[in-house]
């Protein structure tokens, strides 16, 4: 039988709130009875009353016996407490210790503090002085931590029960992410020293000794702001975030709370029209078929997930643009998507096909090229409009056809002078508008048919590969920078799939939720055409596994970006990398300022993939036996 996870609560307070201290004990006992077996958890309370007396001061005895704990729970009313050798009271000293541990990501995961509001007049000068110290302490605390006010012990019982249940569930979710001695969350000054020592922006510090390699995240305090408290009163809260620098790309990554919280500052969503059923839509639609309500029809066509409603709109709306948007909705049936998809139309294919050499993959030229040399779009011949519907033979044929086609173009000397390199990106069809607090957008979302885009950039163009190349050139370590990073990923168990040619892994530089990456293992592979046929096959297998894993996580919306170098550049330790960037944030804004804000840790992605990866990898690898290398 699985052992219960122990969560420890340390109760800190002066002696005038003994009733509340007993309430905490009772609440914890009820939590253990009601949630203990369900969540496989045992909550333990530590109180100074339970510590046996020893030689020395009372506070020294408490400090030496309290031991590690997960939750600090502080309470104050009228008394501040007696001074110690290190602070004005024992509670203040205990909070200071807990705060330092919490700030540095030590054993203390959460801090709760409650103040009972005083309604009586102090009885004497000592009581007045004690109350004044409590008030000053509360004012000082407001700039660092959120606290809760209550009137009577019965109010405290309700508050602490809700808070502890919430935190216990939250901590149990977090405990599935193992802590690592090789990932260090520390102060910004230390991390900046690491970045200066490396000379290039990266939070990964390689070392010839694998056990000494470290990934650094800077824990910093940011803007304080007001949030609504439990009683509807705005309370000031100080925010902490983790900042890291992507080990591959020139990006800053923020993990954690929002940078600033203000009154009425929370993101909001557009009105939810997706709750309408088909009958409601049929009843109201005649009244919406006027110019003033066209935007409502467009929003409904964009956001609804009901196939029957989409079919109704397409058949009954008179506006060509609304009909087109309806057919591009990811929830539309394949038959409806085909009606508006140019890539499914035989005449379009006949006029635009560049003779790719495959009857399974078409290649056409883009009318609005990114690069001055070429910009092609490759897509499967089958009417497929969702990446999760592709199987390994489909992805392999696209990759191999692109590779052979570009080899042929290069050999024919069609790129003179030679382009700076081949960039490959892919888009999946997704929603454009806001359905919640996250915006989903994509430059290729107007094309519902799954496709890959390939373009040759002008010399001197901005290239993500330049940053990685600089890291590989400037950081001298045995086997090269990327080899050291790969060793670190293996040690941290972030590798999902690996064969002789490629590695699929969870990167420590995730710029979007559950981002995955594929690295070609052979050093010196600087662009797509430098790959061998065997590497194309391995790449296709890893890509199919990545698509299936993201599908299992409920993610069907992503962009894939291939990090390459110019054709004419030689780099000893550079390796081609594919990034699966999920479209769960407004990436266009993030790409402009090179700052990506995420609310998940890479370790969380790893733990989600552990129970599902085995069967998916087995299925994809077994299907590879049917691929014939041309």
N, C-alpha and C positions, 0 to 999 in steps of 0.2 A: 504493500500500500504506500502511496506517495506521502512523504512527510509534509506536515503543515509548515508553511512559511511563518516565521516569528517576526512580528513588528513590535518594536518597543516604543512606548510613550513615556517621556520624562516630564513630570509635573513640577513646575517651579513656581513658588509664590511665598509671600510672607505668611505669618500665622493667622491672620484675621479672615481668611477665606477657607477655613477647614471644611465648611459645608460643601463648597464647590469642589474641593479636592476629593471628598467622598463621592460626589456625583460623578466625577471622572471615572473612579473605580467601578461604580455601578454601571455606567454607560458601556465601559469596555467589557464587562462581564456579559451584558446583553448582546453586544456585537459578537462575542465569541459563541454565544448560544445560537444566535440567528444566522450568522454568516460563516462561522468557523468551518463547518463541514462543507458548506456550499463552495466557499472560495479556498478551502484548504489553507486557512490562516489562523494563527493564534496571536492575539494582541496582548501584550504584557505592559503593566504600569510600573514605573519606578518612581518612588516618593522618598523624600528625605526621612519620613517617619520610619521607613522600613530598614534604614541603614543603622547597623549596630554602633554604639558609641565607642570611640577610640581615643588614644592620647592625641593631643593637639587641638586646634580650634575646630569648631563645628563645621565651618565651611571647608576647611582642608579635608576633613573626614568625608564630607559629601563629594567633593571633587575627586578624591582618590577611589571612591567606591561606586560611583554612579555608572562608570563604564560607557561603552558606545550605545547610542539609541538612534531611532529613526525620526521621531517626532518630538519637538520641543513644544510643551504646552504651558504657557505662562499666564498667571492670573494676578490681578491687583485690585484692591478696593481703597481702603483708607490709609493703610500702613505701607510704607516703602521698604521697611526692614532695617536690620542692624548692619552697620558698616563692616567690611572685611578688610584684609590687608591689601586687596587689589581693587576694590570697588566700594561704592557707597552703600551697597547692600548685597546680600547673597544672591537674590534674584537677578540683579543687574549683572553680577559677575557670571552667573550661569547663562544668561541670555547672550552676553558678549561671546562666550565660548561657543555657544550654539550657532550664533550668527557667523562667526569666522569659519566654522565647519561647513555651514550651508553655503556660504559665499564661495568657498574653494571646492565645492562638490565633494565634501567629506561624507561622514556617516550620516549627518543630519540632513534629511531630505525635505522636511517641511517644518515651518515655524508658525505656531498659532499663539496669539496673545489676546487676552480678554480683560477688559476693564469694567468693573462694576461701578455704575454711576453713583456718586455720593449726593444724598439729598438732605443730610443733617448738618448742623453747625458743629465744628470741632469743639470738644469738651474743654480743652485746655491748650496751652502753648505747644506742648509736645505733639498733641494730635494735629494741631494746625500746621506745624512744621512738617510732620509726616505726610499730610495731605498735599502740601505745597510741593514736596519732592515727587509725589506720584504724578501731579499735574505736569511738572517740568519734564519728568521722564516720558510721559505720554507724548508731549510735544516733540521731544527729541526723537522718539521712536517713529513718529509719523513720517519723517523724511527717509526712513529706511525700510519699514515694514508696514504691512496692512494689519490693523488690529480691529477688534470687535467690541462694541459697547453693549451692556445688558443692564437691566434694572433689578431683577430679583433672581434668586437661585433657580426658580422654575424656568425662567427665560434662558438662563445659562445651560440648563440641562438639554433643552431643545436645540440650542445652537451648537453645543459641543457634540451632540449625537450626530447631527447632520454633517458637521465638518469632519469628524473622525471617520464616519462611513464613507464619505466621498474620498478622503485621502487614502484610506486603506485600499479601496478599489483602484485608485490611481497608482499607488505604489506597487500593487500586484501586477498591474500592466507593465510598469517600468522594470520590475524584477525579472521579466523575461529577457531583458537586454543585459547580458553579462558585462560587468565592468572590466576594463583592461588596464594593465599597468603600462601598456604601450601607447595609450591615448591619454594625453594629459590636458586637463582643463585648468588653466592657471591664469595669473594676472597678466594684463596687457604688456607690462614692462618686460617681463621675461620672454613673452612671445616675440615682441619687437626685437629683442636681442638675438633670438633665433633667426628671424627673417634677415636681420642685418648680417649675421654670420654667413648665411647661405648666399647672400648677394642677389638672389632672385626670389620673387614673391612665391612662397610655398610653405604650407604648414607642415609638410612632411620633411623631417630631417633624417636623411639617410646616413648609414654608418656601415663600415666594413664588417662590424660585428652585428649580426642580425638582431640579437637580443637587445641592442642599444638603440635601434631605430625607433623613432617616436613621431607621433602625429600630435601637433599642438593646437589647442583651441583657446582663444583668449576670452576670459569671462569678464565682462565689463558692465558697469552700471550706466544706465542711460536715462533719458528724460523721465521725470516723474509726471504723473498725470492723475486725473480723477476718474474713478470708476464707481458705479452704483453699488453700495453695500447692501447687506441683507435687509436692512430696515428702510431701504430706499434713500438713504442719506449718502451723498457723494463723499468718498474717502480717498485720500491721497495715497498713491501706491508708487513705490520705486521699482523700476524694471531692471532685470538682469538678462543679458543675452550672451550667447557664445558666438564669436567671430573666428572664422578660419579662412585660409587662402587655399583655393583649389590646387591640388598637386599637379594638375594637368593643364588647366586653362588660367588665363589672367583674371580670375574672378574672386571677389569677396563673397563669402557665404555666411549668412546670419541664421543661427538656430535659436529658437526660444521665443520669448514673449515679444509683443509688438514694441517698436521703438518708442512710441509715445501713446499715452491714453488720455483722452480729453472728454469733456462732457459732449454728448451727441457726436462723438468722433468715431463710433463704430461703423464699419462698412455695412451697407444695406443692399438688399436685392430688389430687382424689379418685381412688380406684382406677379404672383404665381398663377399663371393661366393654365398650368398643366393639370390642375385638379378637375377641370371640366370633363364631363363624360360626353359620349357621342350625342346623346339625346339633347343635352344642353347646347352643344355646338350647333346642331341642326335647327334648334328653336331660335337662337340668337343670330345665326349667320345672315339671314336676309336683311337684318337691320345693320349689319357691319359692311354690307356691300356698297358702301359709299366712300368717296375720297377721304373724308375726314377721319374714317376709322380704318384706313388701309394699314396704318402702323400696328394696330391691334391684330389684324389678320396675319401680318408678317411675323410678329412676335409669337403668335400661336403656332404658326407653321414652323417656326424655328425651334420652339421649345417642347412641344408636346411629344410624348413618347408612345402615344396610342396610334398603332398602324391604321385602325379604322377611321380615326379622325383625320389622319393625313390623306388617306384615300378620298375621304369626303371633300376635303378642301381642294385637292387636286382636280376632282371631277366637277366641282361647282363654282370655284372662284374664276372670275373673268380676267384677273390681272396676271399677265405672263410672269412677272417677277415673283409674285406670291407662289404661283405654281412651281416655279423653278426652285425656290427656297424649300418648298414642301418636299420635293424629290431629293434634295440634298441633305435632308434631315437624317442623321445616322439611324434613327428608329424606323425609317421608311422601309417598306418591303423591297426586296431585290428587284421585283418587277417594276415598282414605281421608280426606283432609282435609275433603272435602265432607260426609262422613257426620256429622261432629261440628261443622261450622261453621254457626252459626245464620244468618250472613249469606247462606248459600247456600240456606236453606230458604224455600220460597215462602210458607208460612203466616206465618213471622216477618216477611218483607218486607211482606206484605199488611196485617198488623196495625200495623206500625211506620212504614211509609213516610209521609213528610210531603209527598208530591207535589212532587218536586224540579223537575219540568218536563222531565226527560230520561229516556229509556228505557234509557240506558247507565249512569246513576249514581243510586244511591239515597241519600237523606238521612234519618236518623232522629235522635231526641232521645236523649241519654245519660241513663240512669237515675240516675247519680251525677255531676251537673255540677260542674265546677271553678268556673265563674262563676255568679253569682246571676241572670243575665239569660238566658243560653242556653248550651247545650253540645251541639252537633250532631256526628254522625259521618257522613261521606260515604264511600261505597265503590262500586266498579264492580259492575255487574250480573253480569258474567262471573265464573265461579269461579276467581279469580286469587289465589294465596296467596304470591306472591313478586314483589317490585317489579321485578326484572330481566325478568319475563315481560310487563310492561306496555309498550305502544308509545305513541308520541306522541299518537295520537287518544284513547287511554284517559286519559292524564294531562291532556290539554287539556280533555276533556269533564268530568272531575272539577273542575278549576280553574274552568272557565267556569260550570258548574252551581252550584257554591258561590257564586260571585260574583253570579250572577243571583238565586239564592235569597235571599241576604242583602240584596241591594238591594230585593227585594220585601218582605222582613220590615221593613226600615228604613222604607220608604215607607209601610207600613201602620201605622206608629207603635207597633209591638209592644214596643219597648224604651223604656220610660218609667220613670224617667229614662234617658237614653242610657247604655249601658255605657262603660267606660273605653276600650275598643278591642277589636279582633278579633285573637285569637291563633290561629294555625294551626300545628298540629303533626301529624306523621304517625309511625306506627310500622311497623316490619316485624317479622314473626315471627322469633324467635331462640331460642337456647338460654338457659336460666336458670342452669345450674350451672357449676362450674369444670371446664374440660377441660385447662387448663394453668396458667400463672402469671397469666393474665388472666381476670377475671370478666366475664361478659356478662349484663347484666340489662336489662329494659325494662318500663315500666309498662303498655305496650300489648301485651305478648307473649302475653297470654291470648286475643287476637283474631288468628287466623291469616290471615284475609282481609285483603288490603291495604286500608288505610283512611286517612282524614285526619280529625283532630278539630279542631273550631272552637269556641271559647268566648269569651264576653264577660265580662270581669273587672270587679269592683267598683272604683269610683273610689278611688285611693290604694293599689291593689294593687302589690306588688313587680313591677317591669317592667324587663326588660333594656333596653328602648328608652329608659328615663329616663337611663341612663348615657350612651348614644350621643347623645341629645339635648343633654345637658350639654356633651359634647365639641364638638358642632356649634355650640352657642351661645357657649362661652367661648373657643374658639380662633379668632382672627380671622386668616384667610388668604384670599387671592384665590380666589374660587369656592367657598370653604367647606372644612371639614375633610375630608369624604368625597371631595370632588373631588381634593384634594391626595393623599389616600391612594390613590385610583384611579390618579392619574398615577404615583405611586411604584410601584404594582403593575405598571403597563404597562412602566415602565422596567426593572423587575426580571424582566420576562418571566413574570410569574405569572398573567397573563390567559390563560384557556383558550379562551373563546369570547366574542364580543361582537357585538351588532347595534345598531340605533338606540335600543333601549329598555333592554336589560339587559346586565350583564357577569357571566360565570361565571369565577371565579378561585380560586387557591390562596391562602388568607389567611396572613399572617405570624403571626396569633394562632390557631394550630391547637390546640384543646383536646382533640382526639383524633386518632388516626393517620389521615392522608390526608383530613382534613376539607376540604370544599369550600363555597364560599359564592356566592350570586347577589345582586347589587346592582342595584336599579332606578336608572337613570342620571338621571332627571329629579328635581331637588331639590324638596322639599316634599311628596313622596308619603309620608304618615305612616301609612297603614293600607291594608288590602287593598281596601276599597271605593273608595279614591281612584284605583285603577288604571283605565286605559282598556282597551277590548277588545283593542287592539293590544298593549298591555303584558301582558295576560293571555296572549296567544298567544306572545309572546317569552319570557315567564316559563316557559311550558309547554315550549317548545323547549329552553331552558337546563336545566330540571329533568330532562327526558328524557336529555339529554346527560350530566348529572351521574350519573344512575342507571346508565347504560350504562358510563360510565368506572369507577365504583366496582365494577360487576360484573366489568369486565376486570381489576381489581386483586384480585379474589377476595373483595370485601366485599359482602355481601348484607344486612348488619345495620346499620341506621342510624336515627336520628331526624332529622326535619327540623323546625326551629324558625324561625318567622317573627318578626322583630323589628319591632314596630310601636309607635305612640303612641296615646293616647286620641283618640277621634273629634273632640273639641272643641279639641284643641291644634294650634296653627299653629306650624310650624317651617320656617324659610326654607331651610335646607340639609340637613335630615334626609332620608334616603331609606330605603325599606323594604329589608330584607336577609333572605335565606333562608340558613340554616346547615344543612348536611348533617353531622350529628355522628355519626360511626361508633361503634358500640357495642363497643369493644374494651377499655374500662376500666370500673371501677365508677363510673359517672357520678353515681349518687345520692349517694355520699359526697363526690365532688368538688364537686358543685353546692352542697352544704351549707357547705363550708369555702372555696369559691371558689378552690381550688387544683387544677390539673389537671397530672398527670405523664405525659409522653409520651417515647418513645425515638426519635423521628424528627424530622428538621428539615423545615420546609416546602419547602425547596429540593429535598429528596429526592422529595417528591410530584410536584413540577413535572417532574423529570427522568424519572420513571416514566411520566408522562402524555404526554410529548413524542412518543415513537414510536407511540402508539396513538390519539391524539386525532383525527388528521386523518380517518381512515376513519369513525370513529364520528360526528363532527360532520357529515361529508358525508351519511351515511346518514340522520341525523335531520333535517337541514335539508331534504333532498330530499323526505322524507315529509311535510313541512309544507305542501306544495303541495295536499295532499288535504284540508286543514282548511278548512271553510267557517265564517266568522265570522257568528254569528247576530245 
